[in-house]
């Protein structure tokens, strides 16, 4: 015998609950005799014929084989196997005998206190009767043997008790025999006689001596029950493939045929509807079979039927109710109901389904080899009990209370014997089942009821399916009703809060918590085993996972609580932060009496976050107290919080594959990432950080000496202080890890929740604020770990949370070992590529480490190039371009930088380098093209403008030596030296001084400012050159708006006109034309006009007027 066998009563303890909910229950019923258990264990269900049954009236059960019948008292209780009585089956003879032929068995009840008798009838008609199974089994009674006279090919098909001492036997040719058990001389004896009444339709056509066999047209099932109107009369129904008979059986065996009718066609019509036209619907066209029958409590006949579209297809089943109205001779089909359960034909022997109605109804049980279908008459209720390993296991027989036994409860039960799992008791609560059926019939309730039933199915599987000896299958069909997500989440919550009725009331809280954890794992495991995990959204899986994490946290918190209490008793500590926090929360809930801690862990775990917040509140309340008090409160608060979070994290890691979490976001707010818990984690981190600094300041730097391992054995005051300090440092790192993870989890939740469309704007706003807070919190929580010696933890957190800015700063910490930072940088560049590189390069730029930036290895040149181009760092990007011989790109960057450059020297350098880069790869022929000449000319114009700046600077330096070195103080002297004529013009003088100061500081001036400086100087030998230069500046300026360009040119011409002494020039007294022409050619105006014409600036002449015309409207005082 292997473990889990049923030998000797089986490994299933009697009374073990195998399935239970509000409607159905299955328990291990009774022990089997050793002989029976051994026979069943070694049998092959496909090669050996077996049958069994319970006689509830006598309290005995039987098991038959083709050769032997085993009988035992199934009501016997005790630790040993029941006594088994063995009887030989009457020997069969004739052509009808077969190794698979099973005898028909009936137990005969006797007076109270006496064991029953036994009737065995072989299929060939041999009958044996034993007066008492006990005395006969012990060899005291050899039994009585009789023979039923059968025709050729005729076999016994059924044996049915139809009075206390009267039994009916049917044959394959629709004949009936009466087996009467009577007392003779103080002993019971049996007699056999054919029914005296005329036989039925087929029996009248074919006599007993006929060699013709009706085969399937014969009677194959019998059902009997007391007639409701006559206490001494029973109704006997016979069932064939087509014909049903009803007989009245008297108390002493007298029989009378009451009705006989072909009901098969009537059932077909009732099920499929009347046929169209005059042609009747053929029963053969739908392959309908009548299989079994049972008498109802209103004397009707319930008929189990099957039909299938093809001989090889799965069969559908149903139950028809046939009534014989009082005084009538014809049946009517009062109702039919179709079963949802479908099954193929079972090839195993003795596998026909059986219909049984305990007490005559309303419960109906249909027993198949692999399943039992539970129904309620006249209502749409159906449940199915399946065997787990139906290929090796099967139902062999059943027993139920007879129709004549009154029921004192609304629970209908059936006793079942299985091949591999012993005896089972199946119970159905009829009132609850009817109520459920009514709710299912309501469209408004159907979905809710379906979900609740699904939750109940899940609960059964979770609490009873883990028993490997349990023969019941809890597999969910693919077509189940109800919302799986709602059902699973509801059951999970009930387990977390001990609200499930299936949870055992265990005194040991640790065992009870562990059991709840196992149930939650069983829940998700069962869903996965049924291939239904895909029907659970990621949100739902996160919900179930969070419940498991909460229970995991509860287990560790309870262990922490027990350890703390043990330590507190030894050390005399009176405060208990966890217990007091629980008491506070439970008091707020109105449950502050009794053992609130155990009550909390059993039934109020949903308030775990409230407890953690209360723990954190104690830390805040301790501010301002002594260093010892604060150290105690912070240490214990951290221990409590980290105990919970570490357990949850461990559970999530261990069960990730079980729940099959994916990186996709889930719109579920887990208890570990609520806004309140993030506040708690962050507050405790900063409280711990502050406490570490205060302890160092108050207790001295020696408190930071050593490591946790070195100070564990030191129980001195200093050793204890050092141990606490080391633990606080470790807690700081752990708090940072859990806080940052909570931030990320909540951000993911908010994004997913916003995507559902529910209050999206509010959620998006919260996410934006939280994201900013998270980005600020990362360096604030990671960088301080360096100061407490947790360097590797700091790097690990920065890597995990992809905080590349903080990772960059960590790599450049001076506390790192020599070369370690560079090695890490190279590693991160290879690992994270652009993500890390951009933060690193940006940090170099911010810190002014441009040389370091440009000294990157060749393998990282592309990364640097991407950074420089994407971040518009043209001021340094051109250097990298030149390094890569990208001269065109370098030229573009240099010219763009020069265009925006405000420093004169830098601008000139950038322009020169830009020009050199532009022509670096050009050939002489390319340079000579018009396109390139035009491009070079543009650069030259800009260079020329910088040269104008330099000319002015040289002039100012010449007028006021040292002006450039003392730029801030030299502007005024320069004005006095070169623009004396502006003394009476304060506005223009102030403008000149401001522009001169900017130029002396090395700033780049605009074209308009250059023209002002050139044209506002005093007349001098260089005045003509100044005006010519100003006009050239104007000509080279292409980007001035038209209005400003016009105003600038007009102002230039005005100052140019006024710069010459026109009254003297135009005084022609006593001068020749040649002298006048010479005077005009020596004017500033002539020089400017000549320069403009020569340099292609003809457009600048558009505002020029003849001098004598301007003199009519302008005079010097107008300036």
Protein Blocks (a to p, Z undefined) as FASTA:
>chain_A
ZZhiaghhijadghiafbdcfkbccddfbdcdfklmmmmmmpcfklpccdddddfknopa
cdddfkbccdddfkbgcjbdcddddddddddedjkbcfklccddddddddehiacddddd
dfkopacddfblklmmnopagbjaddddddehiacfbdcdfbfkbccdddfkopacdddd
ddeehiacddddddfbdcdfklmmpcfklcbdfkjmmcfbdcddddfklmkbccdddddf
kbccdddddfkopacdfbdcdfklmmmmmmnopaehjbdcdfklnopacfbdcddfkopa
cddddddfbfkbccddddddddddehiabdcdfbdcddfbdcdddfbghiaccdddehhi
abdcdddfkbccdddehiacddddddfblmlgccfbdcdddfklccfbfbdcdddddfkl
opadddddfklmmmmmmmmmpmklmmmmmmmmmmmmmmmmmmmmmpmklmbdcbdcfkbg
cjfklmmmmmmmmmmnopafkbccdfblmlmmmmmmmmmmmmmmmmmmnopmmmpcfklm
mmmmmmmmmmmmmmmmmmmmmmmmmmmmmnopabdfklmmmmmmmmmnopagcjfklmmm
mmmmmmmmmmmmmmmmmmmmmgoiafklmmmmmmmmmmmmmmmmmmmmmmmmmmmmmnop
afbdcdbdcfklgfklmmmmmmmmmmmmmmmmmmmmmnojklmgcjfklmmmpmbfklmm
mmmmmmmmmmmmmmmmmmmmmmmmmmmmmmmmmmnopaklmmmmmmmmmmmmmmmmmmmm
mmmmmmnopamlmmmmmmmnopaklmmmmmmgfkbcehklmmmmmmmmmmnmmmmmmmmm
mmmmmnopamlmmmpcfklmmmmmmmmmmnopaklmmmmmmmnopaklmmmmmmmmmmmp
cbfklmmmmmmmmmmmmmmmpcfklmmpmklmmmmmmmmmmmmmmmmmmmmmmmmmmmmg
hklmmmmlmmmmmmmmmmmmlmmmmklmmmmmmmmmmmmnopacdfklmmmmmmmpccdf
klmmmmmmmmmmmmmpmkbcfklmmmmmmmmmmmmmmmpcfklmmmmghiafklmmmmmm
mpmklmmmmmmmmnopmmmmmmpccfklmmmmgcfklZZ
